[in-house]
Amino acid sequence: MYSQSANTDFANQMNSIFQHLDKNRVPHGILTDFGLDYVDLSSYSGSLSTNNYTSRATVHESFYDLISSRIRQVNTGFIQPQEFEKRWHNHRTERVITLGGLYFKYAKFKDNAKTSGKINVTNNKIYDVYTNGIWQNPYEEKSTFILAPSINSYKGLNFQVKLPQDIFLSNYPSQIQSIAVDFQDGQGYRTVNYNQIINVSYTQANTYTWKFKLTLTNGQTLYSHSKIEIEEGLKTKDIASLKTSQTPNPPTSNTTQGVSDFDGYYKTTVTASVPYYGKYATATLYIKDVGAEGITKPLIVAEGFDTGAILNPEQEAGDNNIIKFLNNVNTSSSNLPSQINTYDIIYVDWDNGVDFIQRNAFAFEEAIRYVNDNKLSDTPNTIIGQSMGGLVARYALADIEQNRDFNHDTNLYISHDAPHLGANTPIGMQHMYRHVNNMYQSAPLPLLFGEVILPLAYDASGIFGDTVISVFGTDILYDLGEFVTPSQYLSISDFPASRQMLYNWVNMDYEIKNVIHDAWQQELSDMGYPQGDEGMPIRNIAIANGSECGVEYTHDTSLIRYEKTAADKTILNSIIGLTDIGVGIVLAGTWQGAALMVLGVLPGNSKYDIIFNASAMTSLNENKQIYYGRITYKKKILWVVPISVNLTREEKHQPNGIFPYDSYGGGAYTIENYLGDLFNTLPTLQNNGTFGRYGFIPTASALDAGRGITSLDDMDYKRDYVGANPPSAPKDSPFHNFVTHFNRFDPSNTNSEHISFNRINGNWLVTELDDSQTPELSDCSAFCINAEISGEDILCTTGVYSVTNLATIVNWSVIDPDNLVSFTSNGNEITLNQLNPDNYGIVTLEVYYYNPRCGSITVTKDIEVGILPNRVSNASLTGETSVCDNQQYTYYISGLNHPCVNDIEWTVSDNLNIISHTANSVTVTSDIYDDEYAGLITANLPNSSFTIEKGVWVGIPNSDNIHIQKIGAYDLYAGRWSKLKASYQTMLYPANGPLNLTFEWQIPNSAIRFYDDSAFVDVKPYNPGQLNVGVRAICPCGNSNWKYELFNVDGPTNTLIELRKAN
């Protein structure tokens, strides 16, 4: 715990408000008006109702409420909250359900304390009231009795129950005469002595109500009750009755659990012979002897990550077990169940499923040794490792080959959605978890020798401190770099196996620290893959639950969002569970303790405003907000004095340089799938929450693309992985064969749930397990929703189009409203022929195809027929605008790239000659015998009516085409200005641009004014008579001859003299 992280605002406000009150007059020294409301203690006053069922969370939070309500130094019955949690955890053990609880007396203000004048409130400070010197008592004395089991569900009809004395806390223990429990087993109330073991048995699975009765020495009786779901558990029998090479005629076994006709699983334990960091792992083997003839055809199953040893130690076999494995197989809608039923199954269940992967691998080696020592045939072992179990099995097999003195006798290793490169828990969700678990409130008064730090939500850190050392040893830090210390353990996500597998691990300071993961990945890649015993190679294959189609996850909503005003505070316990990888809903795939979880309610004068929002990362370096959380607490004391505290607020953004694993295709984690029981218990969570789906094991990780040696990029995680078309080196998969997910009934073919069996991978696995079948190379990629018809997008004359030859039924159709093509089809191919080269347009090709493995799909393709106008609209001829005599000029086509244009027919006007041409250029010269000045170069596109033209000016302008005209209605007049215009008139082509000409003028006996446009000039003749005006055209190729034209000039005869005088 970190006192520096505690929020003291509430404690400071309460101490200020109550500073003038005589605390010694408060009965029992506990005043709930003074405390932080976790639950409504008055709901647990000793009477039973449908609204006050209890759970372990209720007990803990009621204790937090009581300890925060201590208004003076009273210590009887109180211990540090984390010590209470630790004690309870330490009592929990397999097949024993532990009870814990509280009996406390406390006080609260009477509802009419202020209105009746028994208390005074001035300036939001509370004062005692004395009338005629007599103190007025404003307090009402209350008591609470809460008892609950450590768990809310248990698999097994027979178990034991105990009530340890040190976890039933009371401030008046001497007033307790007895405690009795009615387990609803037909035996009525049975007195329970402290630390006494009581046997409980049921005949059938059901949800039972346990009633608790507390009898006080004054004869008063108080009651509490809890619901617990009892399911049938594992049915086991003595391993001594299993036929082995050492015991060919074993004795008959006795069933120890269960009531079904199935006679049970043999059970034994193995211990590693090699320590890891000074500790030896153990594992329990559950053996299904399919033929009652001993182990003759072994299938060894390595289970995945299992939090049971830490979070659910009462439950035999933890979160995952052989029954769950077989149920998964049997619901696969494939031929796998019948094939698996031919095997003797040895299910390896870790006694600590969150331990170092290496340590459990050494235990797995002993499981293999046990099978080899006891099997009654020479049939090689088949091994399947699910999730983390795939890593354990891989490591163990390779380690046996490299470092041990025995053979593993295995010829097939199956990795089932194992995180060979890493597993993903969204960083936004990890921020959310850290935030919730970092919410601590300082109690108003210290307890004994230390400050009391109360977790705002139920805190599991107290149970982990000793566990880390006792389970994992004290030297786990030194060779592995940065690791959390025992006192820092807040979550199963902090335990070794989680740290080893997670791509990105967020610490309590919201920092990403991946030293442990990186070290493990390096060791794993160095270890490599098993190669097989001498003379018997091993076949390594993999099942990935990611989509064969490379479908990514879309995140239109948050991964987790909860927003509610006046919310039950204890919803935070559920939020911890949703975000905590250690609670098991992610790596273990189980919501621990969700069923029948009973959460307390707040008193009417208190409320919490809550918002939590964790979002997915969808692209690299987006820097968007991926977490926001805030809690505000409000209450009124005596319904008058307001308290408002911003307990916590945190906001986090996406880090740069981190791959968006949440969105990559891979084995799915759908949060809502694991919350059904919790939703039933707590509808406010479902009604006010949003829960998403994300990629847990990327397909690239499940297939070990790049073998952990070659770095992958963003596109490697986004691509599709097809067993029949595996990736090439250096980003290849080390597996001899693999299968990814495909569902013929789901056109979107999204990713399947982590470690799930289904029709495709189940039938694929059968071909690997059945020696009489050829292993299948999985390929349904042509049936993905993004499938395409093969063939050119543009049809020039003839085109062939096709779909996969895996299709057994193919139906083609052509949508051709303009009658552009004819066609013939042949199975998975169709041939289109253009009917008229001058016509163009679009036809749509549609095909439906099917095969029994991959299902059916309809695919369309739009095809351009011929040359569409928009394809040539930007095409042009580039080159000089003038073609001079005795010179050659080359013109090129630009802006044209069309498959139908493979040759050009060039034509030119009569005043040009073609010297040479290519597919995209032509070289021309002028025709000296043709004096037409305007020229035209034309590129005629084949199989179409489209042309590309360029107009040019050829040679020197001809003066015959020059004309001079006067602008205006009046003739020229001596002494007055008039405007003249020169123009060049020739045959023009539409493609010709503006004339590239200038003009030069010759005008005698006149004043002249020139314009920027040389085609215009102003003239003022000096004398009347005739004026001979000359002009010639000038172009880049030279000048034309002068062209002259006579104009009449009117005016008086003395104009010249007058003009000369004026000048």
Secondary structure, DSSP 8 states (H G I E B T S, - for coil): --GGGEE-HHHHHHHHHTTTS-GGGSGGGBBGGGS--SS-GGGGSS---TT----HHHHHHHHHHHHHTB-S---TT---HHHHHHHHHHH-BTTEEEEEEEEEEEEEE-TTTTTTTSEEEETTEEEE-EETTEE---EEEEEEEEEEES-SEEE-SEEEEE--GGGEEES-GGGEEEEEEE-SSSS-EEE--TT--EEEE-SS-EEEEEEEEEEETTS-EEEEEEEEEEE----EEEGGGS--SS-SS-------S--SSS--EEEEEEE-SS-BTTB--EEEEEEE-TTSS-SSSEEEEE---B-HHHH-TTSTT-S--HHHHHHHHHTSSSSHHHHHTTSEEEEEEESSBTS-HHHHHHHHHHHHHHHHHH-SS---EEEEEETHHHHHHHHHHHHHHHH-SS---EEEEEEES--SS-B---HHHHHHHHHHHT-EEE-SS-BTTB--EEESS---GGGTHHHHHHHH-TTSSTTT-S---GGG---GGGSHHHHHHBSS-B-TTS-B--HHHHHHHHHHHHH----EETTEE-EEEEEEEEETT------SS-SEEEEEEEE-TTHHHHHHHHH-GGGTTTTT---TT-TT-------TTEEEEEEEEE----STT---EEEEEEEEEEEEETTTEEEEEEEEEEEEE--TT---GGGSSEEEEEGGGG-HHHHHH-HHHHHTEEE-EEEEEEHHHHTTGGGGTS---HHHHHS--BTTB---TTS--S-SEEEEE--TT-TT----BTT---HHHHHHHHHHH-TTS-------GGGSTT---BS-SEESSEEEEE--TT-SEEEEEEE-TT--EEEEEETTEEEEEES-TT--EEEEEEEEEEETTTEEEEEEEEEEES--HHHHTT-EEES-SEE-TT--EEEEEES---TT-S--EEEE-TTEEEEEE-SSEEEEEE-TT----EEEEEEE-TTSS-EEEEEEEESS--GGGEEEEEESSS-EETTS-EEEEEEE-----TT--S---EEEEE--SEEEEE-SSTTEEEEEESSSEEEEEEEEEEETTEE---EEEEEEEES-TTHHHHHHHH-
